[in-house]
Amino acid sequence: AHTNAPGSRHPKRYLDVQEILARGIDVYTTLNIQHVESLNDVVAQITRVRVRETVPDSIIDRADDVEIIDLTPDDLIKRLEEGKVYFPNTAQRAVENYFSPGNLTALRELALRRTAQRVDEQLLNHMQSHAIQGPWAAGERVLVCVDARPGGAARIRYARRLADRLRAPWTALHVDTPRSAGMSEDDKDRLATLLRLAEQLGAEVTTIPGQSVAQDIVRHA
């Protein structure tokens, strides 16, 4: 999830992984749950810290196998205190702040849920591919509307999590109205960033021309 050193081939480490995979080389790696992009807002609510280094969910989705390394909060805190994770001064600050017992318990549950979700998807795919009878989804779709106003990133991440739970495709929709021409450069940059985020998280990103945002959204849906 981390940023590479200046001058590296790619700005982010996960982009290195993608290139290696594209060349047919297997990659074994580890990832902390707080670095998963779609969970960024949930993690921030739990820990009161906004994680800046994230990895698109697609990295997990394309993995051949995901194995959870489950460690109790007490065991992890013990490892921190023994200097097996960080240097002593850094470890003490970590235990007192981000890696408190309460935060670790919540992050552990997130990791278990995210892994269980993947197992559910694998089971569903197996049942469908082998024509095993079961209660299938009724064709739900998720639509999230994107503009330059604050809060867009949180809405996009929530839409991704909802789509995962429903096992449904999802669309990020922007309605380009005449008012859009008057957007400031900052707003234009924010909108472009949000649409890129939606694409990274696996959305079908669509921009349509329109006059009345609400009516155009209903017509598109």
BELJO-V621982 format. One record per pair of residues at least 12 apart in sequence whose C-alpha atoms are under 8 Angstrom apart, sorted by the first residue. I is the first residue (numbers start at 1). J is the second residue. D is the distance in Angstrom with one decimal. If there is no record, write none. Layout:
BEGIN
I:J:D + I:J:D
END
This chain:
BEGIN
1:13:6.1 + 1:14:6.2 + 1:31:7.4 + 1:35:6.3 + 1:53:5.5 + 1:54:5.2 + 1:55:5.3 + 2:14:7.9 + 2:53:5.6 + 2:54:7.5 + 3:53:7.2 + 14:55:6.8 + 14:59:7.8 + 33:107:6.9 + 33:110:7.1 + 33:111:5.7 + 34:51:7.1 + 34:54:7.9 + 34:107:7.2 + 35:51:6.9 + 35:53:6.3 + 35:54:4.4 + 35:55:6.0 + 36:54:5.6 + 36:55:5.3 + 36:56:6.5 + 36:57:6.2 + 37:54:5.2 + 37:55:5.5 + 37:56:5.3 + 37:57:6.2 + 37:157:7.4 + 37:201:7.7 + 38:56:7.5 + 38:57:6.7 + 38:157:4.6 + 38:158:7.1 + 38:160:6.5 + 38:161:6.5 + 38:201:7.3 + 39:157:7.0 + 39:161:7.9 + 40:54:7.8 + 40:157:7.7 + 41:154:6.2 + 41:157:7.6 + 43:107:7.5 + 46:103:6.6 + 46:106:7.2 + 47:98:6.4 + 47:103:6.0 + 49:98:7.7 + 56:200:5.9 + 56:201:5.8 + 57:200:7.8 + 57:201:5.9 + 57:202:7.9 + 58:200:7.4 + 58:201:6.5 + 58:202:6.9 + 66:115:7.5 + 67:115:8.0 + 68:111:7.5 + 68:112:7.5 + 68:115:7.0 + 70:108:7.5 + 72:105:7.8 + 72:108:7.9 + 73:101:5.8 + 73:104:5.6 + 73:105:6.2 + 74:101:7.3 + 77:95:6.8 + 77:99:7.7 + 77:101:7.9 + 80:92:7.6 + 80:95:7.5 + 117:164:8.0 + 117:165:7.7 + 121:167:7.8 + 137:166:7.6 + 137:167:7.7 + 139:168:7.1 + 140:166:7.2 + 140:168:5.7 + 140:169:7.6 + 141:163:7.4 + 141:168:5.3 + 141:169:5.4 + 141:170:5.6 + 141:171:7.9 + 142:159:6.8 + 142:162:7.6 + 142:163:6.1 + 142:168:6.8 + 142:169:6.4 + 142:170:4.4 + 142:171:6.3 + 143:159:7.4 + 143:170:5.7 + 143:171:4.9 + 143:172:6.0 + 143:173:7.1 + 143:221:7.6 + 144:156:6.6 + 144:159:6.3 + 144:170:7.8 + 144:171:6.3 + 144:172:5.0 + 144:173:6.2 + 145:172:5.8 + 145:173:4.8 + 145:174:5.9 + 145:217:7.9 + 146:172:6.4 + 146:173:5.8 + 146:174:5.1 + 146:175:7.9 + 146:191:7.6 + 146:194:7.4 + 146:195:7.5 + 147:174:6.2 + 147:175:7.9 + 147:191:6.0 + 148:187:5.4 + 148:188:7.1 + 148:190:5.8 + 148:191:4.7 + 148:194:8.0 + 149:187:7.8 + 152:194:6.8 + 153:194:6.2 + 153:197:7.6 + 156:172:7.6 + 156:194:7.9 + 156:197:7.8 + 156:198:6.2 + 157:198:7.9 + 157:201:7.8 + 160:201:6.8 + 160:202:7.8 + 160:203:7.7 + 169:203:7.6 + 170:202:8.0 + 170:203:5.5 + 170:204:6.4 + 171:203:5.1 + 171:204:4.6 + 171:205:5.8 + 171:206:7.1 + 172:195:7.4 + 172:198:6.4 + 172:203:6.0 + 172:204:6.1 + 172:205:4.8 + 172:206:6.2 + 173:205:6.1 + 173:206:5.0 + 173:207:5.8 + 173:208:7.7 + 173:217:8.0 + 174:206:6.4 + 174:207:4.7 + 174:208:6.5 + 175:207:5.8 + 175:208:5.1 + 175:209:5.8 + 175:210:6.0 + 175:213:6.1 + 175:216:7.3 + 175:217:7.5 + 176:207:6.7 + 176:208:5.9 + 176:209:4.7 + 176:210:5.9 + 177:209:6.0 + 177:210:5.0 + 177:211:5.3 + 177:212:7.5 + 177:213:7.5 + 178:210:7.8 + 178:211:7.0
END
